[in-house]
Amino acid sequence: MKATESQIAEFRELHNRYRKANERMLVLQASVAEGMRKIGEGCTTEASKIEFASLQKEIERVLVRMREICESLQ
């Protein structure tokens, strides 16, 4: 099955969402690693814990939908 323009547009949007969430996750992970190194703790604030969980959920949602699109084209 050939991809439709709407599927292509949705996949591009998902890719952009994934890229943004992943970029932020990388920054957060680096911050956690630095916190572990300096003070022995990682996610030291409640806000960073919430952000980590939120980013994880966003990445998972995006990847699931991307997989669904790919599977629909087979």
N, C-alpha and C positions, 0 to 999 in steps of 0.2 A: 504494500500500500504506500502511496506517495503522500508525503506530508502536505497538509494544507497551509495556506498563509497564516491562518489563525493559530495553528499548532506551532509553526515556526516563531510567530510573534510571542506566544506564551512561553515557549522554551527559552527564547532570548531574555524575556523578563525574569524567568526563574533563574537563569544563569547570572543575571545581574544581582538578583537578591542573594543568591548563594555567595557570589564573590564578595559582596558588601558584608554579609554576616561572617564569612570566613576571615576576611581582613580584620574585622573587629575581634573575632575569636583569637586570632594570632597575637594581637596586641594584649588581650586579656591574659592569654596563656603565658606570654613573656613576663607580664607583670606578676602573675602568680609564682612563676619560677624564681623571679627576683626576690619576692617576699619570702619564699621558702629558704632561699640562700641567705638572706640577710637576717631574718627574724625567726626562721624555723616554721613559719606558717604560710599557707598559700592564699586562698581567698579570705582575706582578713576582714573584709567588710561585708555586711549583709547585701549591700548594693552589688558588689562584684559577684556574690553567689547567685543573686537573682539574674543578673545579666548573663552569667555563664549558662544557667539553665534555659533562659530565654533564647539565647543564640543556638544552643544545642537543639531546641525544639524547632526553631526556624530552619536550620540546616536540614534536619530530618524531614520536615514537611516538604521542603523544596526538592530534596532528593527523591522522595516517594513520588511526587508528581512528575518529575523528570522521567523516572522509570516507567510510570504509567503511560506517558506519551510515547516513549521508545517502544514499549511492548505493544501499543496499539498500532504501530507501523509495521509490525512483522507479519 
